[in-house]
């Protein structure tokens, strides 16, 4: 049995997740949700990115499909956390965003965070804002 190599060989060496400002003014309720989700992603996204990095190439399409299905059908569980599907939807959101951050040149900026797996121009992590929260590996 041969082990498949990861399609992200250098990603494990440079995973960056930083907060970014909200793109528009939010209501108080939206701000609470935004801040909570951004804080969660600062912790969970680097871990999910490492997990996805270590997956063999043949496992990525099923991962992408499962994440898209779970987020599409259970996205409300993220907003209304009293449902029994909140943990699954949160995990699939983490894995789906990790996949996108690794596959997209320049990373992604969504839900109050920027995540990338390689140095790139105009990276919010390079802005050097003293109030910026950062999570790197």
C-alpha positions as CSV (number, residue, x, y, z in Angstrom):
1,X,0.0,0.0,0.0
2,X,1.4,3.4,-1.0
3,X,0.7,6.5,1.0
4,X,-0.5,9.5,-1.1
5,X,1.4,12.7,-0.5
6,X,-0.4,15.9,0.4
7,X,-1.2,18.4,-2.3
8,X,0.0,21.1,0.1
9,X,3.6,20.3,0.9
10,X,4.8,23.7,2.1
11,X,1.5,24.8,3.7
12,X,2.3,23.2,7.0
13,X,5.3,25.5,7.3
14,X,3.3,28.8,6.9
15,X,-0.4,28.8,8.1
16,X,-1.6,32.2,9.1
17,X,-5.0,33.3,10.4
18,X,-5.6,36.9,11.5
19,X,-8.6,39.0,12.3
20,X,-9.8,41.6,9.9
21,X,-12.2,44.5,10.5
22,X,-15.9,44.0,9.7
23,X,-16.7,45.2,6.2
24,X,-19.7,47.2,7.3
25,X,-21.4,48.5,10.4
26,X,-23.1,45.7,12.3
27,X,-26.1,45.8,14.6
28,X,-25.3,44.8,18.2
29,X,-26.6,41.3,17.7
30,X,-24.7,40.8,14.4
31,X,-21.5,42.2,16.1
32,X,-21.8,39.6,19.0
33,X,-22.2,36.8,16.4
34,X,-19.4,38.1,14.2
35,X,-17.0,38.5,17.2
36,X,-17.8,35.0,18.5
37,X,-17.3,33.4,15.1
38,X,-14.1,35.2,14.4
39,X,-12.7,34.2,17.8
40,X,-13.7,30.6,17.1
41,X,-12.1,30.6,13.7
42,X,-8.8,32.1,15.1
43,X,-8.5,28.9,17.2
44,X,-10.1,26.3,15.0
45,X,-9.0,27.3,11.4
46,X,-5.3,26.7,11.9
47,X,-6.0,23.3,13.3
48,X,-8.4,22.4,10.4
49,X,-5.9,23.7,7.9
50,X,-3.2,21.3,9.4
51,X,-5.7,18.5,9.3
52,X,-6.6,19.2,5.6
53,X,-2.9,19.5,4.7
54,X,-2.3,16.0,6.0
55,X,-5.1,14.5,4.0
56,X,-4.2,12.5,0.9
57,X,-5.3,14.1,-2.4
58,X,-8.1,11.6,-3.0
59,X,-9.8,12.6,0.2
60,X,-10.2,16.3,-0.7
61,X,-13.2,16.1,-3.0
62,X,-15.3,14.1,-0.6
63,X,-14.3,16.6,2.2
64,X,-15.3,19.5,0.0
65,X,-18.6,17.9,-0.9
66,X,-19.4,17.0,2.7
67,X,-18.6,20.4,4.0
68,X,-20.7,22.2,1.4
69,X,-23.7,19.9,2.0
70,X,-23.5,20.3,5.8
71,X,-23.1,24.1,5.7
72,X,-25.8,24.4,3.1
73,X,-28.3,22.2,4.9
74,X,-27.4,23.1,8.5
75,X,-26.1,26.6,8.3
76,X,-28.9,27.8,10.6
77,X,-27.3,25.6,13.4
78,X,-24.4,28.0,13.5
79,X,-26.7,31.0,14.1
80,X,-29.1,29.3,16.5
81,X,-26.9,27.2,18.6
82,X,-29.6,25.4,20.4
83,X,-30.0,22.8,17.6
84,X,-28.4,19.4,17.9
85,X,-26.4,19.9,14.7
86,X,-24.3,22.9,15.8
87,X,-21.1,20.9,16.4
88,X,-21.3,19.1,13.1
89,X,-22.0,22.3,11.2
90,X,-19.2,24.1,13.0
91,X,-16.7,21.4,12.2
92,X,-17.7,21.3,8.6
93,X,-17.4,25.1,8.4
94,X,-13.9,24.9,9.8
95,X,-12.9,22.2,7.3
96,X,-14.6,23.9,4.3
97,X,-12.9,27.2,5.1
98,X,-9.6,25.4,5.6
99,X,-9.9,23.7,2.2
100,X,-10.6,27.1,0.6
101,X,-7.8,28.8,2.4
102,X,-5.3,26.2,1.2
103,X,-6.6,26.0,-2.4
104,X,-7.0,29.7,-3.1
105,X,-3.9,31.7,-4.0
106,X,-3.7,34.5,-1.5
107,X,-6.0,32.7,1.0
108,X,-9.5,33.7,2.0
109,X,-11.0,36.6,4.0
110,X,-14.4,35.6,5.5
111,X,-16.3,35.9,8.8
112,X,-13.8,38.4,10.3
113,X,-10.6,36.4,9.6
114,X,-8.1,36.1,6.9
115,X,-6.5,32.7,6.4
116,X,-3.6,31.8,4.1
117,X,-1.0,29.1,3.7
118,X,1.8,31.0,1.9
119,X,3.2,34.5,1.9
120,X,1.5,36.7,-0.6
121,X,1.1,40.4,-1.5
122,X,-1.4,42.5,0.5
123,X,-1.7,39.9,3.3
124,X,-3.5,41.4,6.3
125,X,-1.0,39.7,8.5
126,X,1.7,41.9,7.1
127,X,-0.2,45.1,7.9
128,X,1.3,45.1,11.4
129,X,-1.8,46.5,13.1
130,X,-1.0,46.4,16.8
131,X,-4.6,45.6,17.6
132,X,-4.7,42.6,15.3
133,X,-5.1,39.1,16.8
134,X,-3.0,36.5,15.1
135,X,-2.8,32.7,15.1
136,X,0.1,31.2,13.1
137,X,1.9,27.9,12.9
